[in-house]
Amino acid sequence: MMFNRTPVPGPQPSPSPTAPPAGEARRIDSRHLLAGGKELVIEHAGQRYHLRLTRNDKLILTK
């Protein structure tokens, strides 16, 4: 008895939610960045920056 061994495709990667249309800047939802937290540390060029979510639902970026 012979079986047809057609490969079953695995899960396909979803299109990147941050891939912008040509000529536009990337967009990332702040809820995704903060992942339920109130603060995120971003390292850039050897420096640390703090992105904080305030009680008034505003974002503040400090060094």
C-alpha positions as a Markdown table, in Angstrom:
| # | Residue | x | y | z |
|---|---|---|---|---|
| 1 | Met | 0.0 | 0.0 | 0.0 |
| 2 | Met | 1.4 | 3.4 | -0.9 |
| 3 | Phe | 0.7 | 6.7 | 0.8 |
| 4 | Asn | 0.8 | 10.1 | -0.7 |
| 5 | Arg | 3.4 | 12.0 | 1.3 |
| 6 | Thr | 2.4 | 15.5 | 0.5 |
| 7 | Pro | 4.1 | 17.8 | 3.1 |
| 8 | Val | 1.7 | 19.4 | 5.4 |
| 9 | Pro | 2.4 | 23.1 | 5.7 |
| 10 | Gly | 3.2 | 24.3 | 9.2 |
| 11 | Pro | 1.8 | 27.5 | 10.6 |
| 12 | Gln | 2.5 | 30.5 | 8.4 |
| 13 | Pro | 4.1 | 33.5 | 10.0 |
| 14 | Ser | 1.6 | 36.3 | 10.2 |
| 15 | Pro | 2.5 | 39.5 | 8.4 |
| 16 | Ser | 4.4 | 41.8 | 10.7 |
| 17 | Pro | 2.0 | 44.2 | 12.5 |
| 18 | Thr | 4.8 | 46.8 | 12.5 |
| 19 | Ala | 5.5 | 46.6 | 8.7 |
| 20 | Pro | 4.5 | 50.1 | 7.5 |
| 21 | Pro | 3.3 | 50.9 | 4.1 |
| 22 | Ala | 5.9 | 52.6 | 2.0 |
| 23 | Gly | 6.7 | 56.1 | 3.2 |
| 24 | Glu | 5.1 | 55.7 | 6.6 |
| 25 | Ala | 6.8 | 55.3 | 10.1 |
| 26 | Arg | 6.4 | 52.0 | 12.0 |
| 27 | Arg | 3.6 | 51.9 | 14.6 |
| 28 | Ile | 3.7 | 49.8 | 17.8 |
| 29 | Asp | 0.8 | 49.8 | 20.2 |
| 30 | Ser | 2.0 | 51.0 | 23.6 |
| 31 | Arg | 0.1 | 48.2 | 25.4 |
| 32 | His | 2.2 | 45.7 | 23.4 |
| 33 | Leu | 5.4 | 47.5 | 24.5 |
| 34 | Leu | 4.5 | 47.8 | 28.1 |
| 35 | Ala | 3.0 | 44.3 | 28.3 |
| 36 | Gly | 0.6 | 45.1 | 31.2 |
| 37 | Gly | 3.3 | 47.0 | 33.1 |
| 38 | Lys | 3.7 | 50.7 | 33.9 |
| 39 | Glu | 7.3 | 51.2 | 32.8 |
| 40 | Leu | 9.7 | 50.1 | 30.2 |
| 41 | Val | 13.5 | 50.6 | 30.0 |
| 42 | Ile | 14.8 | 51.3 | 26.5 |
| 43 | Glu | 18.6 | 51.0 | 25.9 |
| 44 | His | 19.9 | 53.2 | 23.1 |
| 45 | Ala | 23.6 | 54.0 | 22.4 |
| 46 | Gly | 24.7 | 52.9 | 25.8 |
| 47 | Gln | 22.1 | 55.0 | 27.6 |
| 48 | Arg | 18.9 | 54.0 | 29.4 |
| 49 | Tyr | 15.6 | 55.7 | 28.8 |
| 50 | His | 12.4 | 55.0 | 30.9 |
| 51 | Leu | 9.0 | 55.0 | 29.2 |
| 52 | Arg | 6.3 | 55.4 | 31.9 |
| 53 | Leu | 2.6 | 55.2 | 31.8 |
| 54 | Thr | 1.0 | 57.8 | 34.1 |
| 55 | Arg | -2.2 | 57.6 | 36.1 |
| 56 | Asn | -3.7 | 59.9 | 33.4 |
| 57 | Asp | -2.9 | 57.3 | 30.7 |
| 58 | Lys | -0.1 | 59.5 | 29.2 |
| 59 | Leu | 3.3 | 58.3 | 28.2 |
| 60 | Ile | 6.5 | 60.0 | 29.5 |
| 61 | Leu | 10.0 | 59.2 | 28.2 |
| 62 | Thr | 12.8 | 60.2 | 30.5 |
| 63 | Lys | 16.6 | 59.6 | 30.6 |
